[in-house]
Amino acid sequence: MKQKSFADLHKRTQVALQDGSATNPLTVTVTSENQGGFCSKISMRSHTITSDQPYGFEGTNQGPKPSELLLAALAACQEVTWRLYADSLGIPINGISIELRGTQDLRGFMGVDDAVPAGFIKIEGDVMIDSPATAEQLAMLQKTVDAHCPVLDDLIRSVPVDLHLKLAK
């Protein structure tokens, strides 16, 4: 099956952003509600997913844990960004997959050592590309993708986060 090209979508969106006809900035909303224990029901748009801890951390293993969802968001965003920019730049990609590995030191999360980050201390991975493009084209594409991938940007840039405590009624 022939892959759809996203070059037109990219160009149309750029034009709409430049001429002011696009809704921008966008607000993305996610809600999460604890279902008991470590299990959460997370809703966004018309989708619902479950997050939970594995059995080894006294969860019920009903879904990925939050840190796995973070890696999944990065992997999926990378794939989208590779596809979008490859099509826009006319670089053929037959297939793409991402494998990410996040290293965690639980001493931070568990309050054993406040000098240790509570989250990942390192994320690394592999981008597997099936493409007839040259090494130079793929290197240029990777540089473009890494400069424009929203989730990667969120992870490497300090993003202001302001959480407000509200009492349930």
N, C-alpha and C positions, 0 to 999 in steps of 0.2 A: 504494500500500500504506500502510495506517495505521501510523504510528509508535507503538511501544510506549511507555507512560508509565513513568517510573522513580520517580514520587512514592511509590508503595507501598514500593519497595525502600529509598528514603531514610528513610521513617518507621520501617519495621521495623528498619533498622540503627541508627537513633538510639535506639529503644527498647531493643534488645539491648545497646547500649553503656551506656545508663543503668542497666539492671537487672543488668549484669554477665554476661549470658549469651553475649555475643560474645567470641570469641578476640581479645584485645587486650592489649598491642600486637602487631602482626604483624611478622615478620621476612621481608624479601624477599631472596632469594639469587640471585645471578647468578654464573656461572663463565665465564671466558674463557681460551682456550688459543691461543697463537701457532701459526700453521700454516706459518710461514716468511715471511721478508720482513716486511711490515707487515700481513699478513692474519691475522685472529683469528676463531676459531669461538666464538661466545658462546651460552651455554645458560641458559635460565630456564624453570622448570616443564617443560612438554613441548615447548618451542619452541627452535629454534636459528636464529640469524642469523649472517651473515658481515659483518665489518667490514674495510675495507681502505682504503688510500690511493689517490687517483687516479693515473693514469699519469704525470701531470706531477710527482708527488712520488715517483716510482719505485715506486709500488704496482702492483698488478695489477687494480685497479678492480673487484674481485669483490663489493664492497658499499659501503655508505656509510662515510665516515670517522667516528671517534668524535664529533667536534663536530657532525656532521650528525645522529647518533643522539640527542645531547642536545637539539637543536632539535626533532627528531621526537617525543621524549618530552614536551617542553613542549607542542607543538601538539596531540598526541593527548590529553594530560591536560586541556588547556583545553577541548577538544571534549566530553570526558566530563563535566567539571565544569559547563560551560554546560548540557548536556542534563539532567543530574541536578537542578540547581537550578531550571532553567526549569520542568521538570515538577513539582517540589516546590512551586514558588510559583504554579503555574497560568498561566505565561506561555507562550503558544504559540510554538514554533519549528518551522518547516517544514524548515529546513536550516541547517547551519553548516559553515564551513570556515575554516581558519587558514593564513596564509602568514607565515612567520618569516624574518628575515634577521639573521644574526649577523656582526658585523665582527670580524675577527681581525688583529692586528699580529704577524706571524711573528717579529719581533725578540725577543719574550719567549720563545716556544717554542724558538727556535734558539739562545738564550743570547747574543744579540748585545747586548741591553740589559736588565739585570736590573730596571730601573725600569718596564719594560713588562710587563703581565700576560701570562702564558703562554696564557691562554684568551681568550674573547671579551672585547672592550672595550665592546661594546654589542650588545644584542639588541633588535630592534624588529619589529613585524609588524602584520598586519591580521586582524581577526576579521570574517568576512563572515557576516551573519545574514540569513536569509529568515524574516521574522516580521511578523505584523500588529500586534504589540505597539506601544505608544506609545514615544516617545523616552525618556520618564521611566521607564517600566518597564524598558526595556533598559539604561539607565544604572544603575538600582538593581541589576539582575541582574548587570551587569558588575562592580560593586563587590563583590557577594556572591561571584561566581566568583573574582575576584582575591584575595579574603580566604581562600578555601577550596581553591584549586587546589594539590595537594600538590607537583607539580614546580615550579611558580612559587615556592612557599614555599621549597623546597630551594635555588632559585637566588638568592633575595633575602635569605635569612637565613643567617647563618653556621652551617653544620652541622659538628659535630665529625667528623673523619675520622681513623681510626687504622689505618694500614696496617702490617702486621707482615711482616718479611722472614723467609722460611723457606727452607732449602736443600732442593732436591729430592733424594729418595733413590734 
